Amino acid sequence: MPSTPCRQYRCPNIVKRKDKGYCDDHADQRSNWTKRPDRSGSTTKRGYGHAWRKLRTQVLERDGHLCVACQQAGRFVPATDVDHILNKASGGGDELTNLQSLCRKCHKLKTQTESTGLSLFMPHWMPEIPSAIIVFGPPGSGKSRWAEENAAEDVKIVDLDYIIADHCGKPLYVTTEKDRQSGIAERNKMLLKCAASNTPCIIVLTGTKKAQREWWVSRIRPKDVVIMQTSVADCAKRILNDDRRPEVMRHRMIDAAYDWEHDEG
């Protein structure tokens, strides 16, 4: 690979042509370069070293090397990337239930929408809603049914799965990544309206990790918190018997139910 002097004025460093003319000290001058904190340091330092590559292979094999988001929409597109469903900036980890295989188009769309305010899965700017009740539980635990059975006439139910379906005009659980991001934005708008008017509401959330549940409670400061006590076996049975859930998602939802972090004691 031919080497040339760095294009920055008076810089003595020699660079490879593949570096687009600028050395690492002047990388911000390269075209399409963005100085994001999560891109500083080596891939290993950022958590994408050998262990991540093994995990990435495992996730792709689990998902049949197909884009999960496209499959939900009835399309079969080869997966190129492995994505954190809840990104690291919002507290997501490398557990298998927080990873999914996506095509480059879906991954790019998800990354772009996550950087906008109303599309954050855990909106750090959300004000308190003291009249709210938050219902947490794994997939298949009956959160939505509990909300429907316990909501008074003037209580608004904020349930992401139903919001996505209503907002996008599609059957429940049959959505694309674009639909999901649009639904998250719509849910956050609904929460903002509830906060502004102090409207009584029941917020349905999974809250896989205890830390995530604590975050939502500290942010919303609801009047009450309900945690579904449905057994994992019952969750799995409900998921398998629910024809509304696409086949490709059922086993992932069951895995998520098993990985749901219960409170100690």
N, C-alpha and C positions, 0 to 999 in steps of 0.2 A: 504494500500500500504506500504510494508516494507521500512524502512529508513536505510541508510548506510552513513558512513563518505564520504566526497568529496574525489575523487581519486587524486586531486592535492596534491603534497607533502607538508605536514605540514599545510594543510588547515583544520580548526576545524569545518567547516560548515557541517550540516547534510542534506542529500538530499534524495528525493524519487527515487526509482528505475527507474521510468519513465523518469527521467532527465539524464539517461545514465551515471550516476556516477559522474557528475560534477555539482557544485552549479552555481548560476547565475554569481558569480564573475569570474568563470572560464568556462563560457559557450562556449568560443571559442575552448575549447578542445574536445567538443562533436563532434561526427562523423557527417559529412555532414552539419556542421554549417558554415554560412557565415556571417561576420560582416558587413551587409549592413546598411547604414544610414536610409533607409526607413523601417527597421525592428527594430529600437531602440524604446523603450518605449512600453506602452500597446497598445492593438488594438484600444482602444478609443482615445488615444492621436494621433495615426496615422490616425485617421479618419474612423475607421472601427468598431464603437460602435453600439449602438442601432439604431440610425438613418440610418446607412449604412445597417444594417441587414433588416430593413423595405424596403429600396430601392432595396436591392438585391432580396427580394421576389417579389417586383413589376416588376423588369426587367425579372426575370425568368417566371413569369406568362404572361407577355407581349409576350415573345418569345416562349410560349408554352412549356417551359422546354426542349427545344431542342437547340443543338449547332447551332448557326447561320452560322458559317464557314462551317460546314459539310453540312448544308442544301443547301448552295450555290453550293456545288459540287454534289448535288443530293442524299446525304445520310441523314438518320434520326438517329441522335445519341443523347442520353439524355445529357442535359447540367448539369454540376456540379459546374461551376464557373461563376461569373459575372466579366467582364473585362472592364477596361477603354480603349476605342478605341485609343484615344490619351492619353498616360500615364501621370500621375501627374507630373513626372519629366520634361515633355515637355510642361506643362501648361494645361493639360486636367483637367476637373472638373467632378463633380458628376451629371451633367444634364443627363436626360434620353437618349438624342440623342448621348451621348458619352459613353454609356454603352451597352454591348452586352453579351449575354449568350454563353458560350463556354464549350466544354467538356474539361476534364483535359489535354488531349493530345494537343489540339489546343492552350489552354492557356499556357501550358509549352513551346510550340514552339514559340509562340509570345513573351513571356517574354525573352527567350533565344536570339532571334534575335534582340530584342530591345536593348540588351546590347552590340551589336556589332556596330562599327562605321558606316558602310555604310547602316545599316538597320534602322537608326533613322528616324522617320517621320519628325522631324524638325532638320536637321543636323547642329549642332552648329559650326561645323568646316568648313562649306561651304564658299568659298571665294566670293567676289563681282562679279557680271556679269553686268557691266554697259550698255551693248548693249541689255539687256533683256527687255521684256514687261511682266508684271504679270497680269493675268486675274483672278479675284476673283468672286465667286458667289455661291449661294446655288445649291443643286442638281436640275436638270431640268431647269436651268436658261439660258442655251444656250452657256455656256463657250466654249465648244469644237467647236461648229459651228462658233462662233465669231473668234476663232483662225484660223480655216480653211479658212474663208473668208478674213481674214486680213493678212495672212502670205504671204510674198513675196517668190519668188522662193528660195532665199538663206537663208530663216529663218527656223529654226528648231522648231517644236512644241513639247513641253515636257508635255505630258498629261498622268497622272498616269494610268487611266483606260485603255487607249489604249496600254500603255507600258506593263502592266500586261498581257493583252490578247496576244500581239505579242510575248512577252518573254516566256510565258508559253504555247503558241499554243492552246489557248482555246477561246470560244466565249466571247464577251464583257460582263462583269459583272458576269460571271459564273466562280468563282475562289475559291480556298481554302485559308485558312490563310497562308499556306506555299507559295502559289502563290503570295499572296499580299505582304508578306515580301520580297520575291525574286524580285518582281516588284519595290518595294520601293528602294531596293539596286541598281537596274538597273537604275532607274530614277536619283538617286544621282550620279551615275557614269556619266550619260549623262550631268548633270549639271556641274560636275567637268570638263568635256571636253570642254563644252561651256565657262566656266570661264577661262580655260587655253589658249584657242584660241580666246577668246572674240567673239565667234560666235553669231550672232544675233539669238535670240530665243524668243518664246512666252511660258511662263510657266503657265499652267492651274492649279489653286488651288481652293479649296473650301473656306478655311479661315472662318470657322464658327464664331469664336470670333474675335472681333475687335483687341484684343491683339495679336492674332495669325497673322492677316494680317500685323499689325505693325511690328511684329518680322521678317516676311519674307521680308518686304520692307527694314528694317534696315540691314538685313543680305545681301540681293542681291544687294541693291541700284540700282534698274532698271532705265531705262530711262523714263519709263512710267508705270502707274498702271491703269487698267480698272476694274471697279466694275459693274457687271451686274445689271441692274435696273428692271429685270423681276419681276412682281408681284408674290406673293406667290400662288395665285389662278392659274396663268398660269403655274408656276412650277409644281404644283400638277397635273394639267391636262396633261402636257407633260409626267410626270412620269407614270401616269396611262395608257397613250396611247402608251408607249414605250414597245413593246413586248420583247425587248432585256433584260430588267431588270427582274430578277426572281421575281415571285409573293411574295415570303417571304420578299424581300427587299423593295418592293414598298412603303408600309406604313411607314417603317422606314425612307426612303428617304424623304417622304412627311413631316414627323415629323421634320426631319432635316432642311427642307426648312422653316418650320414655326419657328424653333428655331434659324435660322440664324440671327446673331446680326447685325442690320443695323447701319450705322453711324448716329449720331445725326444730325438733320437738313437735 
